Amino acid sequence: MRGLLTTLATLVLPGAAATPVAYASPTDPTFAEVTHINDLHALGIADRAGFSDMVTVGWWVCNKLTDRASVATVTRQIYSGASGAISYSQAVWIVRYAVADLCPQKSALL
């Protein structure tokens, strides 16, 4: 959880534009991961640490939901872990985009 909080704390609202995925992505991202990052960038969320941390948060959301955590609990953890770098509404959308892009089989939980 400590690593996730560090990752969440690196989420920032970009100034004029988000860093293009092409410059931040790992060597071989999946289509779902690229879609997830593009969705987060469209929401106005960028990550100073790069592509992999944003994807890590997305997969963490999926894993927490698989472990039967509630959507509300996961959303609160993301919001509080970001230390004010994102709004609660953005935390909600981080969870929604993680489900839609990375674990659509969990969409009934939304």
N, CA, C and O atoms as CSV, one atom per row, in Angstrom:
chain,resi,resn,atom,element,x,y,z
A,1,MET,N,N,0.820,-1.191,0.000
A,1,MET,CA,C,0.000,0.000,0.000
A,1,MET,C,C,0.863,1.254,0.000
A,1,MET,O,O,0.495,2.249,-0.624
A,2,ARG,N,N,2.007,1.230,0.688
A,2,ARG,CA,C,2.883,2.385,0.757
A,2,ARG,C,C,3.368,2.773,-0.632
A,2,ARG,O,O,3.399,3.958,-0.963
A,3,GLY,N,N,3.746,1.793,-1.452
A,3,GLY,CA,C,4.187,2.068,-2.812
A,3,GLY,C,C,3.074,2.677,-3.645
A,3,GLY,O,O,3.314,3.564,-4.465
A,4,LEU,N,N,1.858,2.199,-3.431
A,4,LEU,CA,C,0.727,2.746,-4.167
A,4,LEU,C,C,0.502,4.197,-3.773
A,4,LEU,O,O,0.222,5.029,-4.636
A,5,LEU,N,N,0.618,4.521,-2.487
A,5,LEU,CA,C,0.426,5.898,-2.049
A,5,LEU,C,C,1.478,6.806,-2.663
A,5,LEU,O,O,1.175,7.938,-3.039
A,6,THR,N,N,2.703,6.327,-2.770
A,6,THR,CA,C,3.748,7.103,-3.433
A,6,THR,C,C,3.390,7.313,-4.891
A,6,THR,O,O,3.552,8.411,-5.422
A,7,THR,N,N,2.903,6.264,-5.541
A,7,THR,CA,C,2.490,6.357,-6.935
A,7,THR,C,C,1.334,7.341,-7.074
A,7,THR,O,O,1.349,8.183,-7.972
A,8,LEU,N,N,0.342,7.248,-6.208
A,8,LEU,CA,C,-0.800,8.149,-6.275
A,8,LEU,C,C,-0.382,9.594,-6.039
A,8,LEU,O,O,-0.931,10.506,-6.657
A,9,ALA,N,N,0.568,9.806,-5.167
A,9,ALA,CA,C,1.012,11.160,-4.872
A,9,ALA,C,C,1.709,11.799,-6.062
A,9,ALA,O,O,1.854,13.021,-6.102
A,10,THR,N,N,2.143,11.004,-7.032
A,10,THR,CA,C,2.797,11.570,-8.213
A,10,THR,C,C,1.807,11.992,-9.276
A,10,THR,O,O,2.202,12.611,-10.265
A,11,LEU,N,N,0.522,11.676,-9.104
A,11,LEU,CA,C,-0.480,12.115,-10.072
A,11,LEU,C,C,-0.615,13.628,-9.972
A,11,LEU,O,O,-0.774,14.175,-8.881
A,12,VAL,N,N,-0.553,14.288,-11.100
A,12,VAL,CA,C,-0.660,15.748,-11.100
A,12,VAL,C,C,-1.589,16.204,-12.197
A,12,VAL,O,O,-1.825,15.486,-13.169
A,13,LEU,N,N,-2.109,17.392,-12.036
A,13,LEU,CA,C,-2.892,18.007,-13.094
A,13,LEU,C,C,-1.907,18.715,-14.016
A,13,LEU,O,O,-1.124,19.544,-13.553
A,14,PRO,N,N,-1.929,18.407,-15.309
A,14,PRO,CA,C,-0.962,19.029,-16.205
A,14,PRO,C,C,-1.304,20.487,-16.454
A,14,PRO,O,O,-2.454,20.902,-16.309
A,15,GLY,N,N,-0.290,21.261,-16.832
A,15,GLY,CA,C,-0.506,22.664,-17.157
A,15,GLY,C,C,-1.268,22.801,-18.458
A,15,GLY,O,O,-2.499,22.812,-18.455
A,16,ALA,N,N,-0.574,22.903,-19.546
A,16,ALA,CA,C,-1.233,23.108,-20.835
A,16,ALA,C,C,-1.654,21.797,-21.475
A,16,ALA,O,O,-2.757,21.695,-22.011
A,17,ALA,N,N,-0.796,20.802,-21.424
A,17,ALA,CA,C,-1.105,19.541,-22.099
A,17,ALA,C,C,-0.394,18.392,-21.399
A,17,ALA,O,O,0.630,18.583,-20.743
A,18,ALA,N,N,-0.948,17.210,-21.549
A,18,ALA,CA,C,-0.345,16.017,-20.969
A,18,ALA,C,C,0.811,15.548,-21.843
A,18,ALA,O,O,0.851,15.814,-23.044
A,19,THR,N,N,1.745,14.849,-21.220
A,19,THR,CA,C,2.849,14.266,-21.964
A,19,THR,C,C,2.314,13.193,-22.886
A,19,THR,O,O,1.563,12.329,-22.433
A,20,PRO,N,N,2.668,13.210,-24.158
A,20,PRO,CA,C,2.178,12.177,-25.066
A,20,PRO,C,C,2.597,10.790,-24.599
A,20,PRO,O,O,3.710,10.598,-24.110
A,21,VAL,N,N,1.708,9.839,-24.752
A,21,VAL,CA,C,1.983,8.472,-24.323
A,21,VAL,C,C,3.212,7.912,-25.007
A,21,VAL,O,O,3.969,7.159,-24.395
A,22,ALA,N,N,3.420,8.260,-26.241
A,22,ALA,CA,C,4.550,7.719,-26.997
A,22,ALA,C,C,5.881,7.993,-26.314
A,22,ALA,O,O,6.829,7.226,-26.488
A,23,TYR,N,N,5.973,9.065,-25.545
A,23,TYR,CA,C,7.234,9.388,-24.884
A,23,TYR,C,C,7.383,8.733,-23.520
A,23,TYR,O,O,8.487,8.663,-22.981
A,24,ALA,N,N,6.279,8.254,-22.958
A,24,ALA,CA,C,6.326,7.749,-21.586
A,24,ALA,C,C,6.077,6.258,-21.465
A,24,ALA,O,O,6.265,5.685,-20.392
A,25,SER,N,N,5.664,5.633,-22.527
A,25,SER,CA,C,5.215,4.245,-22.417
A,25,SER,C,C,6.377,3.263,-22.320
A,25,SER,O,O,7.481,3.532,-22.794
A,26,PRO,N,N,6.102,2.112,-21.693
A,26,PRO,CA,C,7.118,1.064,-21.646
A,26,PRO,C,C,7.300,0.446,-23.021
A,26,PRO,O,O,6.609,0.816,-23.970
A,27,THR,N,N,8.205,-0.469,-23.127
A,27,THR,CA,C,8.543,-1.064,-24.408
A,27,THR,C,C,7.374,-1.731,-25.104
A,27,THR,O,O,7.212,-1.593,-26.317
A,28,ASP,N,N,6.554,-2.455,-24.348
A,28,ASP,CA,C,5.497,-3.231,-24.980
A,28,ASP,C,C,4.177,-3.146,-24.210
A,28,ASP,O,O,3.732,-4.144,-23.644
A,29,PRO,N,N,3.537,-1.953,-24.181
A,29,PRO,CA,C,2.269,-1.852,-23.452
A,29,PRO,C,C,1.151,-2.553,-24.219
A,29,PRO,O,O,1.182,-2.658,-25.445
A,30,THR,N,N,0.182,-3.021,-23.476
A,30,THR,CA,C,-0.982,-3.614,-24.128
A,30,THR,C,C,-1.877,-2.501,-24.657
A,30,THR,O,O,-1.755,-1.345,-24.250
A,31,PHE,N,N,-2.763,-2.854,-25.551
A,31,PHE,CA,C,-3.729,-1.883,-26.077
A,31,PHE,C,C,-4.573,-1.317,-24.936
A,31,PHE,O,O,-4.851,-0.118,-24.895
A,32,ALA,N,N,-4.975,-2.185,-24.017
A,32,ALA,CA,C,-5.796,-1.752,-22.878
A,32,ALA,C,C,-5.048,-0.737,-22.024
A,32,ALA,O,O,-5.642,0.235,-21.557
A,33,GLU,N,N,-3.759,-0.950,-21.815
A,33,GLU,CA,C,-2.971,-0.022,-21.006
A,33,GLU,C,C,-2.824,1.335,-21.694
A,33,GLU,O,O,-2.926,2.374,-21.043
A,34,VAL,N,N,-2.589,1.329,-22.988
A,34,VAL,CA,C,-2.489,2.581,-23.734
A,34,VAL,C,C,-3.831,3.314,-23.700
A,34,VAL,O,O,-3.869,4.533,-23.528
A,35,THR,N,N,-4.915,2.584,-23.863
A,35,THR,CA,C,-6.248,3.184,-23.791
A,35,THR,C,C,-6.476,3.804,-22.418
A,35,THR,O,O,-7.009,4.909,-22.310
A,36,HIS,N,N,-6.074,3.093,-21.379
A,36,HIS,CA,C,-6.227,3.589,-20.012
A,36,HIS,C,C,-5.474,4.907,-19.822
A,36,HIS,O,O,-6.029,5.859,-19.273
A,37,ILE,N,N,-4.247,4.971,-20.258
A,37,ILE,CA,C,-3.453,6.192,-20.130
A,37,ILE,C,C,-4.084,7.329,-20.926
A,37,ILE,O,O,-4.168,8.457,-20.440
A,38,ASN,N,N,-4.524,7.040,-22.136
A,38,ASN,CA,C,-5.174,8.077,-22.950
A,38,ASN,C,C,-6.437,8.598,-22.265
A,38,ASN,O,O,-6.713,9.797,-22.301
A,39,ASP,N,N,-7.205,7.699,-21.640
A,39,ASP,CA,C,-8.406,8.127,-20.916
A,39,ASP,C,C,-8.044,9.024,-19.732
A,39,ASP,O,O,-8.714,10.028,-19.489
A,40,LEU,N,N,-6.997,8.670,-19.001
A,40,LEU,CA,C,-6.569,9.490,-17.867
A,40,LEU,C,C,-6.063,10.850,-18.333
A,40,LEU,O,O,-6.346,11.870,-17.705
A,41,HIS,N,N,-5.327,10.864,-19.417
A,41,HIS,CA,C,-4.854,12.138,-19.958
A,41,HIS,C,C,-6.028,13.012,-20.394
A,41,HIS,O,O,-6.002,14.224,-20.182
A,42,ALA,N,N,-7.042,12.423,-20.992
A,42,ALA,CA,C,-8.230,13.173,-21.404
A,42,ALA,C,C,-8.958,13.750,-20.186
A,42,ALA,O,O,-9.619,14.783,-20.285
A,43,LEU,N,N,-8.834,13.087,-19.060
A,43,LEU,CA,C,-9.436,13.540,-17.809
A,43,LEU,C,C,-8.628,14.681,-17.190
A,43,LEU,O,O,-9.099,15.355,-16.274
A,44,GLY,N,N,-7.421,14.893,-17.689
A,44,GLY,CA,C,-6.559,15.945,-17.157
A,44,GLY,C,C,-5.594,15.449,-16.117
A,44,GLY,O,O,-5.113,16.222,-15.287
A,45,ILE,N,N,-5.303,14.161,-16.151
A,45,ILE,CA,C,-4.373,13.581,-15.185
A,45,ILE,C,C,-3.135,13.112,-15.926
A,45,ILE,O,O,-3.218,12.388,-16.918
A,46,ALA,N,N,-2.000,13.535,-15.428
A,46,ALA,CA,C,-0.717,13.080,-15.961
A,46,ALA,C,C,0.062,12.509,-14.790
A,46,ALA,O,O,-0.364,12.624,-13.641
A,47,ASP,N,N,1.171,11.909,-15.067
A,47,ASP,CA,C,1.961,11.281,-14.018
A,47,ASP,C,C,3.414,11.652,-14.208
A,47,ASP,O,O,4.012,11.334,-15.236
A,48,ARG,N,N,3.983,12.322,-13.226
A,48,ARG,CA,C,5.398,12.714,-13.303
A,48,ARG,C,C,6.313,11.508,-13.390
A,48,ARG,O,O,7.389,11.593,-13.981
A,49,ALA,N,N,5.909,10.395,-12.817
A,49,ALA,CA,C,6.768,9.215,-12.784
A,49,ALA,C,C,6.677,8.395,-14.064
A,49,ALA,O,O,7.526,7.534,-14.299
A,50,GLY,N,N,5.681,8.636,-14.887
A,50,GLY,CA,C,5.590,7.948,-16.163
A,50,GLY,C,C,4.435,6.973,-16.278
A,50,GLY,O,O,3.640,6.773,-15.359
A,51,PHE,N,N,4.389,6.390,-17.440
A,51,PHE,CA,C,3.335,5.482,-17.867
A,51,PHE,C,C,3.120,4.335,-16.886
A,51,PHE,O,O,1.983,4.040,-16.518
A,52,SER,N,N,4.183,3.696,-16.468
A,52,SER,CA,C,4.039,2.471,-15.680
A,52,SER,C,C,3.350,2.702,-14.339
A,52,SER,O,O,2.615,1.830,-13.874
A,53,ASP,N,N,3.569,3.858,-13.702
A,53,ASP,CA,C,2.904,4.110,-12.425
A,53,ASP,C,C,1.399,4.285,-12.603
A,53,ASP,O,O,0.616,3.827,-11.770
A,54,MET,N,N,0.997,4.940,-13.676
A,54,MET,CA,C,-0.435,5.122,-13.928
A,54,MET,C,C,-1.098,3.783,-14.220
A,54,MET,O,O,-2.217,3.526,-13.777
A,55,VAL,N,N,-0.408,2.943,-14.958
A,55,VAL,CA,C,-0.931,1.608,-15.249
A,55,VAL,C,C,-0.972,0.774,-13.973
A,55,VAL,O,O,-1.915,0.011,-13.761
A,56,THR,N,N,0.041,0.914,-13.126
A,56,THR,CA,C,0.076,0.185,-11.857
A,56,THR,C,C,-1.139,0.515,-11.006
A,56,THR,O,O,-1.736,-0.378,-10.405
A,57,VAL,N,N,-1.508,1.785,-10.951
A,57,VAL,CA,C,-2.697,2.183,-10.180
A,57,VAL,C,C,-3.941,1.539,-10.778
A,57,VAL,O,O,-4.803,1.055,-10.046
A,58,GLY,N,N,-4.039,1.532,-12.110
A,58,GLY,CA,C,-5.188,0.909,-12.767
A,58,GLY,C,C,-5.311,-0.570,-12.434
A,58,GLY,O,O,-6.395,-1.057,-12.111
A,59,TRP,N,N,-4.192,-1.278,-12.517
A,59,TRP,CA,C,-4.223,-2.713,-12.187
A,59,TRP,C,C,-4.483,-2.927,-10.700
A,59,TRP,O,O,-5.119,-3.912,-10.324
A,60,TRP,N,N,-4.001,-2.025,-9.850
A,60,TRP,CA,C,-4.272,-2.112,-8.421
A,60,TRP,C,C,-5.773,-2.028,-8.180
A,60,TRP,O,O,-6.321,-2.783,-7.377
A,61,VAL,N,N,-6.441,-1.104,-8.882
A,61,VAL,CA,C,-7.904,-0.979,-8.768
A,61,VAL,C,C,-8.565,-2.310,-9.114
A,61,VAL,O,O,-9.422,-2.794,-8.374
A,62,CYS,N,N,-8.167,-2.895,-10.230
A,62,CYS,CA,C,-8.757,-4.170,-10.653
A,62,CYS,C,C,-8.525,-5.263,-9.608
A,62,CYS,O,O,-9.428,-6.043,-9.307
A,63,ASN,N,N,-7.321,-5.312,-9.064
A,63,ASN,CA,C,-7.007,-6.326,-8.055
A,63,ASN,C,C,-7.808,-6.116,-6.779
A,63,ASN,O,O,-8.286,-7.082,-6.185
A,64,LYS,N,N,-7.961,-4.862,-6.346
A,64,LYS,CA,C,-8.746,-4.594,-5.143
A,64,LYS,C,C,-10.209,-5.007,-5.346
A,64,LYS,O,O,-10.830,-5.568,-4.443
A,65,LEU,N,N,-10.749,-4.730,-6.523
A,65,LEU,CA,C,-12.136,-5.129,-6.800
A,65,LEU,C,C,-12.261,-6.646,-6.872
A,65,LEU,O,O,-13.272,-7.205,-6.448
A,66,THR,N,N,-11.253,-7.307,-7.399
A,66,THR,CA,C,-11.246,-8.770,-7.427
A,66,THR,C,C,-11.221,-9.329,-6.006
A,66,THR,O,O,-11.814,-10.371,-5.725
A,67,ASP,N,N,-10.524,-8.618,-5.115
A,67,ASP,CA,C,-10.452,-9.031,-3.707
A,67,ASP,C,C,-11.685,-8.588,-2.917
A,67,ASP,O,O,-11.701,-8.663,-1.689
A,68,ARG,N,N,-12.708,-8.130,-3.624
A,68,ARG,CA,C,-14.009,-7.765,-3.061
A,68,ARG,C,C,-14.035,-6.443,-2.289
A,68,ARG,O,O,-14.925,-6.226,-1.466
A,69,ALA,N,N,-13.079,-5.571,-2.545
A,69,ALA,CA,C,-13.164,-4.225,-1.975
A,69,ALA,C,C,-14.289,-3.488,-2.701
A,69,ALA,O,O,-14.541,-3.745,-3.878
A,70,SER,N,N,-14.950,-2.597,-2.020
A,70,SER,CA,C,-16.026,-1.851,-2.674
A,70,SER,C,C,-15.431,-0.739,-3.539
A,70,SER,O,O,-14.319,-0.269,-3.301
A,71,VAL,N,N,-16.195,-0.335,-4.541
A,71,VAL,CA,C,-15.781,0.762,-5.416
A,71,VAL,C,C,-15.572,2.026,-4.585
A,71,VAL,O,O,-14.619,2.769,-4.817
A,72,ALA,N,N,-16.448,2.270,-3.628
A,72,ALA,CA,C,-16.338,3.461,-2.782
A,72,ALA,C,C,-15.044,3.445,-1.973
A,72,ALA,O,O,-14.378,4.473,-1.848
A,73,THR,N,N,-14.691,2.301,-1.431
A,73,THR,CA,C,-13.458,2.188,-0.647
A,73,THR,C,C,-12.232,2.432,-1.517
A,73,THR,O,O,-11.321,3.160,-1.124
A,74,VAL,N,N,-12.212,1.828,-2.690
A,74,VAL,CA,C,-11.079,1.993,-3.603
A,74,VAL,C,C,-10.971,3.462,-4.029
A,74,VAL,O,O,-9.872,4.015,-4.086
A,75,THR,N,N,-12.096,4.080,-4.323
A,75,THR,CA,C,-12.098,5.489,-4.720
A,75,THR,C,C,-11.544,6.363,-3.599
A,75,THR,O,O,-10.722,7.245,-3.846
A,76,ARG,N,N,-11.990,6.122,-2.375
A,76,ARG,CA,C,-11.487,6.892,-1.230
A,76,ARG,C,C,-9.987,6.699,-1.040
A,76,ARG,O,O,-9.272,7.649,-0.725
A,77,GLN,N,N,-9.507,5.464,-1.232
A,77,GLN,CA,C,-8.072,5.208,-1.082
A,77,GLN,C,C,-7.265,5.951,-2.140
A,77,GLN,O,O,-6.192,6.477,-1.842
A,78,ILE,N,N,-7.758,6.000,-3.346
A,78,ILE,CA,C,-7.068,6.729,-4.408
A,78,ILE,C,C,-7.068,8.218,-4.091
A,78,ILE,O,O,-6.038,8.882,-4.210
A,79,TYR,N,N,-8.205,8.735,-3.695
A,79,TYR,CA,C,-8.313,10.166,-3.394
A,79,TYR,C,C,-7.386,10.548,-2.236
A,79,TYR,O,O,-6.623,11.508,-2.344
A,80,SER,N,N,-7.450,9.810,-1.148
A,80,SER,CA,C,-6.613,10.152,0.013
A,80,SER,C,C,-5.136,9.905,-0.274
A,80,SER,O,O,-4.280,10.637,0.222
A,81,GLY,N,N,-4.832,8.891,-1.062
A,81,GLY,CA,C,-3.437,8.593,-1.384
A,81,GLY,C,C,-2.790,9.605,-2.303
A,81,GLY,O,O,-1.563,9.700,-2.356
A,82,ALA,N,N,-3.594,10.359,-3.026
A,82,ALA,CA,C,-3.053,11.354,-3.957
A,82,ALA,C,C,-2.697,12.660,-3.262
A,82,ALA,O,O,-2.169,13.576,-3.894
A,83,SER,N,N,-2.977,12.753,-1.981
A,83,SER,CA,C,-2.577,13.919,-1.177
A,83,SER,C,C,-2.976,15.253,-1.787
A,83,SER,O,O,-2.175,16.188,-1.819
A,84,GLY,N,N,-4.194,15.345,-2.265
A,84,GLY,CA,C,-4.700,16.603,-2.793
A,84,GLY,C,C,-4.320,16.909,-4.230
A,84,GLY,O,O,-4.681,17.969,-4.743
A,85,ALA,N,N,-3.603,16.013,-4.896
A,85,ALA,CA,C,-3.182,16.262,-6.275
A,85,ALA,C,C,-4.324,16.080,-7.274
A,85,ALA,O,O,-4.249,16.554,-8.408
A,86,ILE,N,N,-5.379,15.391,-6.844
A,86,ILE,CA,C,-6.542,15.183,-7.704
A,86,ILE,C,C,-7.801,15.465,-6.906
A,86,ILE,O,O,-7.782,15.447,-5.675
A,87,SER,N,N,-8.893,15.726,-7.609
A,87,SER,CA,C,-10.183,15.925,-6.950
A,87,SER,C,C,-10.832,14.561,-6.691
A,87,SER,O,O,-10.411,13.540,-7.236
A,88,TYR,N,N,-11.861,14.572,-5.850
A,88,TYR,CA,C,-12.584,13.325,-5.605
A,88,TYR,C,C,-13.232,12.834,-6.895
A,88,TYR,O,O,-13.265,11.632,-7.159
A,89,SER,N,N,-13.741,13.756,-7.691
A,89,SER,CA,C,-14.341,13.387,-8.973
A,89,SER,C,C,-13.323,12.687,-9.881
A,89,SER,O,O,-13.662,11.717,-10.559
A,90,GLN,N,N,-12.103,13.167,-9.895
A,90,GLN,CA,C,-11.067,12.511,-10.694
A,90,GLN,C,C,-10.754,11.116,-10.154
A,90,GLN,O,O,-10.494,10.196,-10.929
A,91,ALA,N,N,-10.778,10.958,-8.844
A,91,ALA,CA,C,-10.576,9.630,-8.258
A,91,ALA,C,C,-11.667,8.670,-8.710
A,91,ALA,O,O,-11.399,7.508,-9.016
A,92,VAL,N,N,-12.900,9.168,-8.748
A,92,VAL,CA,C,-14.012,8.344,-9.239
A,92,VAL,C,C,-13.727,7.892,-10.663
A,92,VAL,O,O,-13.900,6.718,-10.991
A,93,TRP,N,N,-13.291,8.820,-11.512
A,93,TRP,CA,C,-13.034,8.478,-12.916
A,93,TRP,C,C,-11.805,7.592,-13.089
A,93,TRP,O,O,-11.753,6.797,-14.028
A,94,ILE,N,N,-10.826,7.709,-12.215
A,94,ILE,CA,C,-9.679,6.788,-12.273
A,94,ILE,C,C,-10.180,5.363,-12.091
A,94,ILE,O,O,-9.770,4.457,-12.816
A,95,VAL,N,N,-11.067,5.166,-11.122
A,95,VAL,CA,C,-11.628,3.832,-10.882
A,95,VAL,C,C,-12.467,3.391,-12.085
A,95,VAL,O,O,-12.331,2.262,-12.556
A,96,ARG,N,N,-13.318,4.261,-12.573
A,96,ARG,CA,C,-14.176,3.911,-13.714
A,96,ARG,C,C,-13.344,3.548,-14.951
A,96,ARG,O,O,-13.626,2.557,-15.624
A,97,TYR,N,N,-12.328,4.348,-15.242
A,97,TYR,CA,C,-11.488,4.059,-16.405
A,97,TYR,C,C,-10.675,2.778,-16.213
A,97,TYR,O,O,-10.468,2.025,-17.165
A,98,ALA,N,N,-10.216,2.530,-14.993
A,98,ALA,CA,C,-9.486,1.283,-14.751
A,98,ALA,C,C,-10.382,0.089,-15.068
A,98,ALA,O,O,-9.957,-0.860,-15.726
A,99,VAL,N,N,-11.616,0.148,-14.598
A,99,VAL,CA,C,-12.550,-0.948,-14.859
A,99,VAL,C,C,-12.849,-1.045,-16.353
A,99,VAL,O,O,-12.767,-2.127,-16.935
A,100,ALA,N,N,-13.190,0.063,-16.963
A,100,ALA,CA,C,-13.562,0.043,-18.384
A,100,ALA,C,C,-12.419,-0.434,-19.268
A,100,ALA,O,O,-12.641,-1.178,-20.224
A,101,ASP,N,N,-11.209,-0.014,-18.959
A,101,ASP,CA,C,-10.076,-0.306,-19.832
A,101,ASP,C,C,-9.340,-1.598,-19.486
A,101,ASP,O,O,-8.920,-2.332,-20.381
A,102,LEU,N,N,-9.182,-1.878,-18.189
A,102,LEU,CA,C,-8.307,-2.975,-17.775
A,102,LEU,C,C,-9.035,-4.204,-17.243
A,102,LEU,O,O,-8.523,-5.318,-17.355
A,103,CYS,N,N,-10.205,-4.022,-16.672
A,103,CYS,CA,C,-10.931,-5.178,-16.134
A,103,CYS,C,C,-12.435,-5.007,-16.353
A,103,CYS,O,O,-13.199,-4.897,-15.394
A,104,PRO,N,N,-12.853,-4.985,-17.615
A,104,PRO,CA,C,-14.272,-4.748,-17.910
A,104,PRO,C,C,-15.209,-5.791,-17.306
A,104,PRO,O,O,-16.406,-5.534,-17.174
A,105,GLN,N,N,-14.695,-6.946,-16.942
A,105,GLN,CA,C,-15.538,-7.963,-16.303
A,105,GLN,C,C,-16.040,-7.501,-14.945
A,105,GLN,O,O,-16.945,-8.116,-14.381
A,106,LYS,N,N,-15.461,-6.415,-14.403
A,106,LYS,CA,C,-15.893,-5.860,-13.119
A,106,LYS,C,C,-16.888,-4.714,-13.286
A,106,LYS,O,O,-17.258,-4.074,-12.301
A,107,SER,N,N,-17.320,-4.450,-14.498
A,107,SER,CA,C,-18.182,-3.289,-14.751
A,107,SER,C,C,-19.511,-3.348,-13.995
A,107,SER,O,O,-20.104,-2.301,-13.736
A,108,ALA,N,N,-19.988,-4.520,-13.639
A,108,ALA,CA,C,-21.232,-4.627,-12.881
A,108,ALA,C,C,-21.093,-4.009,-11.488
A,108,ALA,O,O,-22.098,-3.680,-10.859
A,109,LEU,N,N,-19.870,-3.849,-11.005
A,109,LEU,CA,C,-19.652,-3.266,-9.683
A,109,LEU,C,C,-19.809,-1.753,-9.676
A,109,LEU,O,O,-19.974,-1.148,-8.617
A,110,LEU,N,N,-19.759,-1.146,-10.848
A,110,LEU,CA,C,-19.830,0.320,-10.915
A,110,LEU,C,C,-21.221,0.813,-10.736
A,110,LEU,O,O,-21.456,2.021,-10.766
